[in-house]
Amino acid sequence: MQPDTDNLATVLASVIASERSAEEIRAHTELPWDDVQAAVTNLSLRYIIRNPDGEPHYRATQSTCSGWCLREGREMHGQEVVIDPQTLRWFCSDCWEAKVERVRSIIELAARHRGS
C-alpha cells in the first residue's frame, strides 16, 4: 500500500519535535494502524525519518527548519510546522509564509512584466 501525501506529512509532523514509536505516532495522529505502518516504512526508506540504532522511536532526519530561521525541530513542540508536499521538507509557519509571499511577489512581477 502506497501512503498518500497527507498521511506522509502527518506522520512526519508527529516526529519533528519529539521522537515517537509507531504506536505513539498512531495515537498522536489518530491515523489507522495500516496507514501509520505504510507511512513509517515509506519515510524510513526515503531517509526522511529514522530510528537510530534500531530503537523503537522515530525522529525526523531533517533537524532544522528549511527556511531562513533554522529553528531546530525540538523547538517546534506544540507549534505549527508546514510540510512541503513536493519535497517533504518541513518549515516553521513563519518561514513557510515568507516563502509563499516571495513566490507570490515573483508571480506578480512576472505578470506585470508581461503586461508591459
Backbone bond lengths (Angstrom), bond angles and torsions (degrees), N, CA, C in turn:
res aa  C-N    CA-C-N  psi(-1)  N-CA   C-N-CA  omega(-1)  CA-C   N-CA-C  phi
1 M - - - 1.441 - - 1.523 109.83 -
2 Q 1.308 116.26 126.68 1.460 122.17 179.26 1.531 108.92 -91.33
3 P 1.345 118.69 119.29 1.461 119.74 -179.21 1.521 111.70 -70.39
4 D 1.341 116.85 149.71 1.455 119.35 177.66 1.524 109.74 -82.53
5 T 1.324 115.47 164.94 1.462 121.66 -175.73 1.520 111.89 -59.59
6 D 1.325 117.37 -37.93 1.467 119.92 179.29 1.525 111.60 -61.79
7 N 1.322 117.15 -42.90 1.460 120.18 179.24 1.530 111.42 -67.36
8 L 1.336 116.30 -39.35 1.465 119.36 177.34 1.522 110.10 -61.21
9 A 1.334 116.53 -46.31 1.466 120.84 -179.43 1.525 111.23 -64.60
10 T 1.321 117.44 -39.94 1.465 121.52 -179.69 1.522 110.80 -63.69
11 V 1.319 116.51 -45.98 1.469 120.26 179.47 1.525 109.80 -65.64
12 L 1.326 117.81 -44.21 1.459 120.73 178.91 1.524 110.69 -60.11
13 A 1.323 117.31 -47.19 1.464 120.64 -179.70 1.524 111.58 -58.93
14 S 1.315 117.05 -31.33 1.470 119.87 -177.31 1.525 112.86 -73.14
15 V 1.338 118.67 -16.29 1.469 120.31 -178.86 1.525 113.12 -113.50
16 I 1.329 117.94 7.43 1.467 119.73 179.63 1.527 110.87 -70.17
17 A 1.317 117.06 -49.32 1.465 120.74 -175.37 1.520 112.97 -88.72
18 S 1.309 118.18 -24.76 1.455 120.34 -179.38 1.511 110.81 -145.03
19 E 1.315 113.90 144.39 1.458 119.02 175.89 1.524 108.02 -72.57
20 R 1.328 115.26 137.65 1.469 119.66 -179.97 1.520 109.47 -139.58
21 S 1.322 114.85 147.78 1.457 120.53 171.54 1.525 107.60 -78.95
22 A 1.324 116.59 168.93 1.462 119.93 178.31 1.529 110.27 -59.70
23 E 1.322 117.74 -39.11 1.476 121.35 177.59 1.528 110.78 -62.54
24 E 1.333 116.41 -42.63 1.470 120.44 179.35 1.526 111.01 -68.00
25 I 1.325 117.12 -36.34 1.470 120.64 175.96 1.526 109.17 -61.80
26 R 1.331 116.54 -45.34 1.462 119.98 179.79 1.521 110.89 -60.79
27 A 1.322 117.22 -44.76 1.463 120.84 -179.54 1.538 111.13 -65.46
28 H 1.329 116.46 -39.96 1.463 120.92 -177.79 1.530 112.01 -70.64
29 T 1.331 116.68 -41.03 1.468 120.68 -175.30 1.518 113.12 -90.02
30 E 1.339 116.47 -20.35 1.464 122.45 -175.23 1.526 112.81 62.06
31 L 1.336 116.49 22.62 1.465 120.74 174.16 1.527 108.96 -79.91
32 P 1.324 117.46 153.40 1.470 119.75 174.15 1.536 110.92 -60.22
33 W 1.318 115.42 148.97 1.465 121.20 -176.84 1.532 112.08 -54.82
34 D 1.334 118.25 -44.62 1.470 120.87 -179.40 1.532 111.41 -61.07
35 D 1.327 117.37 -37.63 1.468 121.17 178.23 1.521 111.25 -67.09
36 V 1.326 116.56 -40.59 1.470 120.36 178.09 1.523 110.07 -63.77
37 Q 1.323 116.74 -46.99 1.469 119.94 -179.89 1.525 111.19 -60.46
38 A 1.328 117.37 -43.79 1.466 120.54 179.93 1.523 110.71 -64.12
39 A 1.329 117.37 -42.27 1.466 120.68 -179.51 1.527 111.42 -67.98
40 V 1.325 117.41 -43.50 1.467 120.78 178.83 1.525 110.11 -61.47
41 T 1.315 117.34 -43.61 1.463 120.71 178.64 1.527 111.28 -62.38
42 N 1.334 116.67 -47.87 1.458 121.56 -179.79 1.525 111.09 -60.88
43 L 1.332 117.21 -49.01 1.466 120.83 -178.54 1.521 111.94 -66.07
44 S 1.320 117.33 -34.89 1.468 120.75 177.52 1.521 111.34 -67.45
45 L 1.315 116.58 -44.19 1.465 120.28 179.88 1.527 111.94 -64.03
46 R 1.325 116.47 -27.14 1.465 121.76 178.95 1.534 112.17 -92.56
47 Y 1.331 116.85 5.25 1.470 123.85 179.98 1.524 112.78 58.56
48 I 1.332 116.41 31.59 1.462 121.13 177.07 1.524 109.66 -89.81
49 I 1.328 116.29 -32.82 1.458 121.04 169.27 1.522 106.78 -126.63
50 R 1.318 114.84 161.05 1.467 119.01 179.94 1.518 109.54 -148.94
51 N 1.303 114.95 160.80 1.460 120.85 172.26 1.526 106.50 -125.63
52 P 1.341 115.10 94.69 1.464 119.71 -174.71 1.517 112.59 -57.55
53 D 1.306 114.82 139.26 1.465 122.54 177.40 1.517 112.82 54.37
54 G 1.336 116.75 29.57 1.450 120.57 178.09 1.522 114.29 68.75
55 E 1.345 116.91 14.88 1.469 120.06 177.96 1.523 108.59 -61.44
56 P 1.330 117.24 156.48 1.469 119.23 -179.95 1.527 113.30 -77.38
57 H 1.328 118.14 -5.66 1.459 121.32 -178.21 1.526 111.12 -100.87
58 Y 1.328 114.52 137.53 1.462 121.24 -179.82 1.518 109.95 -101.39
59 R 1.311 115.87 150.77 1.456 122.14 173.66 1.524 108.34 -140.38
60 A 1.319 115.90 156.77 1.462 121.05 178.68 1.525 108.87 -71.51
61 T 1.323 116.58 137.32 1.457 120.85 176.57 1.524 109.93 -68.33
62 Q 1.329 117.40 -39.49 1.463 122.26 176.92 1.522 107.75 -73.20
63 S 1.314 117.19 118.66 1.464 119.47 -174.64 1.522 114.38 -97.74
64 T 1.341 117.79 -14.86 1.456 120.04 -179.13 1.522 110.85 -131.34
65 C 1.322 115.32 157.69 1.462 122.37 178.03 1.524 109.66 -55.91
66 S 1.319 116.92 142.36 1.470 121.47 178.80 1.523 112.73 -77.61
67 G 1.319 116.76 -5.24 1.457 120.75 179.74 1.518 112.11 -88.61
68 W 1.320 114.97 -164.83 1.457 121.66 -175.83 1.521 113.74 -72.31
69 C 1.338 118.76 -23.27 1.468 121.11 -172.95 1.521 113.34 -76.31
70 L 1.330 117.20 -29.65 1.466 123.43 -179.01 1.528 113.06 57.35
71 R 1.351 116.34 32.62 1.465 119.60 176.53 1.523 109.15 -64.86
72 E 1.310 114.96 144.26 1.454 120.11 -179.50 1.525 110.59 -81.73
73 G 1.318 115.12 150.80 1.449 121.04 -179.05 1.511 113.50 -55.25
74 R 1.322 117.03 -40.61 1.473 118.92 -177.96 1.523 111.68 -65.81
75 E 1.340 117.94 -18.96 1.468 121.69 175.82 1.523 111.71 -79.50
76 M 1.316 117.50 -9.73 1.458 121.58 -173.94 1.524 113.01 -92.50
77 H 1.318 117.56 2.70 1.464 120.95 -178.50 1.526 110.35 -53.92
78 G 1.329 116.02 121.59 1.455 121.79 179.10 1.520 114.64 79.90
79 Q 1.328 117.63 2.64 1.455 121.19 -179.96 1.522 109.90 -111.74
80 E 1.307 114.92 157.46 1.464 120.34 -177.47 1.526 110.94 -73.38
81 V 1.322 115.00 134.96 1.458 121.42 169.85 1.524 107.05 -123.13
82 V 1.311 115.44 153.33 1.455 121.05 178.27 1.517 107.29 -119.85
83 I 1.315 115.65 132.32 1.465 121.73 179.22 1.523 108.02 -102.11
84 D 1.327 116.74 122.36 1.459 120.66 175.96 1.530 107.37 -67.45
85 P 1.331 118.55 118.82 1.470 119.96 -174.81 1.523 113.65 -67.27
86 Q 1.316 118.31 -21.28 1.470 120.20 -179.97 1.512 112.24 -83.08
87 T 1.340 117.02 -39.59 1.460 120.41 -174.28 1.526 113.55 -107.86
88 L 1.342 116.79 -15.75 1.460 123.95 -173.02 1.532 111.97 59.86
89 R 1.342 116.96 25.16 1.460 121.90 170.94 1.520 106.98 -84.23
90 W 1.327 117.98 145.61 1.461 119.63 -178.93 1.523 111.05 -106.37
91 F 1.331 113.87 150.78 1.459 123.64 179.99 1.526 108.26 -132.84
92 C 1.337 117.72 148.86 1.455 118.84 167.24 1.530 106.23 -70.89
93 S 1.312 117.36 160.75 1.466 119.49 -174.66 1.527 112.08 -63.08
94 D 1.336 118.36 -34.84 1.468 120.37 179.30 1.530 111.47 -64.20
95 C 1.319 117.13 -45.77 1.468 120.28 -179.95 1.533 111.10 -67.49
96 W 1.344 117.24 -36.77 1.464 119.69 177.82 1.517 110.52 -63.55
97 E 1.340 116.88 -45.15 1.459 120.19 179.15 1.524 110.69 -61.16
98 A 1.325 117.78 -40.39 1.465 121.34 177.89 1.533 110.74 -63.69
99 K 1.322 116.40 -40.19 1.465 120.58 178.88 1.526 110.32 -64.33
100 V 1.319 117.50 -45.21 1.460 121.85 179.01 1.530 110.16 -61.86
101 E 1.319 117.15 -42.30 1.469 121.15 179.91 1.528 110.97 -63.95
102 R 1.339 117.77 -39.26 1.477 120.66 177.08 1.521 110.42 -62.11
103 V 1.325 116.91 -43.37 1.465 120.68 179.57 1.530 109.90 -63.19
104 R 1.335 116.96 -43.97 1.471 120.25 177.46 1.528 111.17 -58.44
105 S 1.321 116.50 -43.68 1.464 120.83 -179.84 1.521 111.38 -61.85
106 I 1.309 116.49 -41.31 1.463 120.81 179.10 1.524 110.33 -64.34
107 I 1.322 116.54 -43.35 1.467 120.65 179.88 1.523 110.44 -63.97
108 E 1.337 116.69 -44.31 1.460 120.13 178.79 1.519 111.58 -63.24
109 L 1.323 117.19 -41.65 1.467 121.70 178.09 1.521 110.30 -62.42
110 A 1.326 117.44 -43.68 1.464 121.03 178.83 1.524 110.72 -64.10
111 A 1.328 117.22 -40.53 1.466 120.34 178.97 1.519 111.11 -64.25
112 R 1.321 117.14 -42.12 1.478 119.92 177.62 1.511 111.27 -64.85
113 H 1.325 115.89 -39.09 1.473 120.00 179.98 1.516 110.85 -64.71
114 R 1.344 116.99 -40.34 1.469 120.28 177.50 1.516 111.36 -65.73
115 G 1.324 116.50 -34.54 1.449 121.63 -178.27 1.524 113.36 -76.29
116 S 1.331 117.82 -12.47 1.469 120.70 -178.42 1.503 112.72 -77.34
